[in-house]
Amino acid sequence: MHVTRVGSLPNALDAAIVPPMKKLHGAVALLVASCTGFLVACGSTSTSGAGTSVVVDAGSAADAAPTITTTSWYANGKPFVDRYCRSCHGGAGPGTGDFTSYENVSALAQPILAAVTSGRMPPGASDPKCRDYANSDRRFVSDADRESFAKWVAEGTPKGEPKGEAEVPPIDETIASPDLVVKAAAAYAPTFSNPNEPGNEYRCFAIKPGLTGNKFITSMGPVLDKKSMIHHIVAYRIAEPNLPAAGKNFPAEGWSCIDMVNAGINPSNPFQGDGMIVAWAPGTGAFKFPEGTGLSLKSTDAVVLQIHYFQSGKEPAGTKDHTGFAFKFADSVQTPLLIAPVGKTNFRIPAGDASYSYSGSFGPLPVSLKIYGTMPHMHVLGTGYELSVTNGSNPSTCVAKSDHYEFGNQVTYFFKEPVQVPAGAKVDFRCTWDNSAANPNQFNSPPVDVSYGERTDQEMCYAFTILAL
């Protein structure tokens, strides 16, 4: 998840939001990507995608020949997969197959069309009818684009020749020419040797950024090495004197850190001074904060990377990973941002329940807020979420909502217009899970009750919300 935060919450807001989260981990954080492209604040706003080339015979209106439509990979196939599929199915993405070539897409055209027609692809995302956000047009296929792609498939996926069709630009997955890249001093090979956390390992690495002055992070993105065995990465800022004993000397091999305490963060007060600045989870890519906003990083801060490794079976034992984050900075911003984790930990999902929902709320809030974005986060049993704001007897304001959550498509939604939240309002949230035997992501056979936890086979219910006071 991507999430980031800057500055300190006022005491009243801190009391309203932080205490219920005694064990906030960073299995997520801002931010943000997705199997159809990671969400960035400056994404495409075009709503048209694949098109057709039309050739009309010149002549009088009386003897004009019928319109001939030329269907091709360049006019119908490539624009479609570039817009809706490429960020996930681009060779290095989390999806199966490389959809950057005509040969691959042509061979898979029928199953691609079937997945799109059934609504299974692109992966589930927040409904823009709840609140519109950057790049929403790349997460929901338009009728015209679907029909254009279907026509190409029906006509036998002709390749044709390029005729100057407009390119669909990719969504940024990393940061070009970053000001800083933060990585561990050396690559690390997880051992998965803790019998209490089978198949999981949580490793922290402390790094000195070496900034010459205080900065604001304006854009950031993951620098991923062995992505297939990473459940999440979280970057914390920690004043150097507050580093845990295990990280004081910045050991290259890092240290074990399943929760915020071991990472060096005070879980009872994680946003006063030290705190999360960014995170990655499957589906997340690079993103940019809205113009004039940013997240604080001081020259006296150390950065701690918490990397949650898990045995996916895709990498051989002893595989080394050297993953980190890239940042761009500004010396100052008009609006400092922070992040508040909306969610709780006292839920229990009954074994066998295919649609169990848990709801809660925070508030009334003591101050007014402006919400710029949010990243809903659950683990693999999650199926749906809703984040909203209520203010007295006024109708509820929808912030983010989906009944098709997917762990591999965790997006940070930057809204096209920030949500104004007045003092006295409440922030409400709902998470829904499928803990039945029929869930293909089910870890347990037969299913067992599942509660809050850090591991992949446990669950969470958060909306990491980016806001300004």
N, C-alpha and C positions, 0 to 999 in steps of 0.2 A: 504494500500500500504505500501509497506515498503519503507522507504527511509531514508537515513541517510546522515549526512554530517559532515565534520571535517574541522577545520581550517577556514580561511577567503578567500573569493574570492578576487583576485586582483582587484583594482579599475576599471580597464578597462573592465575586464570580468563581474564584478558586474554591470557595466553600460550597458553592452550588453544584460544581461540576466534578471536581477532582476526587473528593473523599470516597465516593462509591467505587473508584477504580483502584483498589489497593494493589493490584498486581498487573497494572498495564504493561503489556510488553509491546514490542514493536513489530509483532508479526505483520505489521502493516504500517503503512503510514501514507503519505500522500499519494498520493499520488499517484501515478498514475499511470495503463496500457492495456492493451486489450488485444484480443485475437483479431480484431478488425482494425487495429491501429491504436496506439496509445493516445490518450486525450491530452492535448496541449491547449494552452489558452489562446493561441493564435492560429487555430486550425482552419481548415477549409470551410467556407460557408456556402459553396455551390451545392445545389440540390439535384443537378442533372448529372448523369454519368455516361454510360454507354450510349452511343448514338448511331445514326446510319448516314451513309453518303448517298445522295440522290442525284441521278443523272437524267436530265430532261432533254429530249430531242428538240433541236431548234426548228422553228418553222411557224406557220400560221396557226392560229387557235383552231381552225377547222380541221387541219390534218396533223395536229400535234400527236406524237407517239405517246403511249402510256408511260407513266413514271416508272423507272426501273430502279429498284433499291439494291444497292450493293452491300452484301453482308460479308464481314470479314473479321479475322482476329483483331485487327487494328482498330476497326470501327465499333465492334460489339463485344468481343471477348476480353481483350486486354484492358480497356477502360473499366470494365466491370470488376475484374479481379484486383486491379490496382486500387480501386476505390474501397472495396468491401473485404478483400481477402488477403492482400499481399503482406500486411504488417504481421500477420500471424503465420501465414503459409508462404514465407519468403525465403525458405532455406534455413535461416538462422532463427526463425521464430518458433514459438511453442507448438504450432500446429503441424500436422503430418503433411508432407509433400512440399514441393517447391513450385509455387504458382507464378514464377517470373518468366517461364518459358512457354512458348506456344505448344511444344510437343507434350509437356506434362499436363497442361490444362486441357488440351484436346483429348488426351487419353482418359482424363477424369471428368470430362464435361458432364456426362449423365449423372454421376453421383453428386457432383457439385450442384447441379440444377435441382436435384431431388432434395438436397439439404436446404437449399435456399427456399424452395417451394413449400417445404414442410415447416419452415420457420426455425429450424434447428440452427441454421447459420444465416447471418453472422451471430456470434454468441450473444446471450442476453445482456442487456444494458438498461440503464435507467430510461424510463419513458419520457421523451422530451415534452409530451403533453402535460406531464407533472410540472417540469421546469426545463426550459431549453438550455442547452449547454454547447460549448465549442465541439465541433466535429460530430454532432448528433446525426448529421446527414450521412455519415459513413458507418453508422451502426444500425441503421434501419433502411432496407432496400426499397427504393421507390418503385412504383408499378411500372413506370416507363423503362427503368433499367432492367427490371426482372424480365419484362417482355422482350427487350432487345437481346439479352443473353439467351433466352429461350429460343428466339428466332435463329440465332447463330447455331445453337445446338441442333435444332430441328433440321437445319440445312446442311448438316454434316460437318460443322466446325471448319469452314473454309479459311485458309490462311490469308489469301489475298496479298495486296501490297499496301504499304503505308501511303496515305494520301494527305499528309499534313494534319492528321487528327491531333487535337490538343492532348497533351500529356496530363495525367492525373498525378499531381505531386505526392510523393510518399509522406506519411506522417513521421516526424522526427523520432528516431528510436534512441539516439544518443546526442551528445552535445558536441557541436563542431567548434574547434579551437577554444577549449575551456580555459579558464583562468587557473584552475586547480583541479588535479585528480588526486583523490585520497584512496590509497590502498595500503594493505599490510606491507610490512617491510619485506616479506618473502611469501611465496606460495605455501599453502597449507593443505595437508592431506587429512581429512577427517577419518577417525578410527571407528566411530560408532560403537565404542566399547563400554558405555555406561549401561549396566543392566536395568537401571530404573527408567531409561529412555530408549528402549530398543528401536533401532533404525533411525534415531534422531541424534543430532549433536548441535549444541549451541556454542559458538566460539566468538569471543570478543577480541578485537585488535585495537590498540590505542595508537593514534597517529598525531604528530605535531604538524598542523597545517602550514606553519611558518608565515602567517600573514604579517604584513608590515603595518597594518592598522585595522580598525574595526570595519567590517564589511556587511553588506546585505546581499543575500543570495537571490538572484533574479531568475535564474534558470538552472536546471540540474538534470542529470540523467545517469542511469546505471552504466557501469563499465563491467560487463559480465564476462566471466570466463567459463566455468562449467555450470551453465544455467540449469541443466537437467537435474542436478542434485541440490538445488537451492530452493528452499521453501519461502524464505524471505530474507531481506537484508534491511537493517535499520541503522541509521547514523544518528548518534547523539552528540550534542556539544556538552562538554564538561570542563569546568574550570580546572586547570591542571592540578591544583592542590586537592581537589575532590576526587581524583581518580582512585579507584579501589586499590588495595594493596597489591593485587595481582597484576595491575597495569601500570604501577608507578614508574617502572623502568622501561616502559614501552617494549615489552618482549616481542620478538619477531614471530614466535609461535603462538602468541595470544594466550587466552585462558578460557576455562569453561564458564559459561554465563547464561543459564537458562532464563533468568528473569532480570528485571531492572536493577535489583539490588546488586547482583553480581556484575552487572554492566556498569555500576557506579552511580545509578540514579536512585534518589529517594522516592520510593513508590507512594508514600503518603503525601508528597508535595513535589511532583515531578516537574512542575513548570516554573518554579521560583529559581531563576538563575540557570540551572542546568535543564536539559530536556531534549526531546526529539527534534531533529531538523529535516530528515527525509527518510524515506524507505522505498524498497522495491518488493513487489510480489508478482507472481505470474500474471502476465498481461500488461504490466506496467512498462512504460518507456520513458522517454525524455519529456519534459514539459517546461513551460515558461509561465511565470506568474504574470498577472495583468500589469499593464504599464503603470509605473509609479509605485509598485508594491514590492515587498521582498521580506526575507527572513534573516534575522540577525545572526552573525557569527563574529565573535570578538577575537582580537589578536591574542588574548590570553587563554582562549579555549583550546582544549584538546578535542579531537574527534575520536569517538569510539564507534567502530563498526561491529554490530552484532549480526552474525551470519548464522542462520538456521539451516543446517545441512540435513538432508534425509536420503535414505537409501532407495533411490528410484529404480535401481536395477539397470540403468542405462550406462553407468560408468563402472569400470573394474575397480576392485579394491585397491587402495593406495593412490587413487587419482588425486592430483593436487589441483587446487583452485586458487586463483589470484584475482579476486573481484573487488570492486570499489565503486566510487561515485565521482562524477565530474561536475564542476560548478562554474558558473559565471557570476560575477559580482558587480555591485554598484557601491559607491562610497556612501550614498544616502538615497532614501526613498521618501515619497510623500506619505505613504501609508504602510507602517510596519504591520506585518501579519503575525498571527499566532495560530496554534491548532489546539482544539479542545476535543477530546475523545468522548463522543456521546455513546453510551452503552453501559452495560452492567455485567456482573459475573455470577450472580446468584440464580442461574437457571439450571434445569435438569431436563434433558430431552428424553422422553420415555422410549424404551426399546419397542420397536415395531411401529411407532407412530409415523405415518407418511407425510403428515402436514402439521407439525407442532409449531405454534407461534408463541413468542415471548415479547411482551411490550413493557415499556417504561417511559418515564419522562423526567426532565430536569426543569426546575423552576418553582415559582416565578423567578425570572432572572432579575438581578438587582440593577443591571445596566443595559443600555441598548447595544445592539451588535449589528454588524453587517457581514453576512455570510457570502464568501466568494466561491467556495467549492466544498465538496465533500467526497470522501472515499468510503463506501460501505465495505465492511470486511467480516467475513465468516470463514470457516474452513470448508472441507469438501462436502459436508452434508447440507450446507446452506442452499436454499432454493429461492428465497425472496426477502425483500426488505422494504421499509418505508421510513422516511425521515420527514417530519412536518413541524410546523410551528402553530400553536394556538394562542390567541390573545383574547381572553375573556369570552364573551358570547359571539365574537366574530367567527366567520367560517375559517376552517383550518387552511393553512397555506402549505401546499405540497412543496417539498424541497428536492427529494429524490425518491424514486419508487420503481420497483421491478418485481415481477413474479418469476423471473428467470435468471437468478443469480448463478454465476459459474465461477468456481475458484480460479480457473485459468484465465479469467477475463476481469481482473480487478482494476477498475478504472477510477481515476480521480476526475470528477466532473467539475469543470470550471464553468460557472454559469455566465450566460451572455449578459445578464443583468444581476447584480448582487441582490441577495435577499435582505430586506430591512427588517430587523427584529427589535421591536420596542421593549423598553424596560417593563417588567411585569408579565411578559409572555412566557410560555412554556415551550420547551423543545421535546417533542415526542418521537419515539422510535419503535420499530417492530422488526424482529428477525423471525424467519420461518425456516425450518429444517425438515428433511426427509430422512428419518432414522429407521426406515423399513428395510426388509431383506431385498426388496426389489430395486433399491437404489444401487446403480452400478458402482457408485463411489463408496459403498458400505465397507468398512474395515472389519467388522465383526460378524461372525457366522456361528450361532444366530446373533442378531442385534442385541446390544446391551444398552442400558441407560448411559447417556453421554452428558458430561458437564463441561464447564469452562476449563480451559487449559492451554498450555503453550504448544503441545505436540500436534502434529498433523491429524492424529486420530482423536483429538479432543476438539472442542468448538469455541468460537468467540461470537460476540455480537457487538460490533462497534460501527460507528460512522465517524471517521476521523475528519473533523470539520475545520476548514480553513476560514478564519474570520479576522475582523479588525474591530477594535473598540471605537 
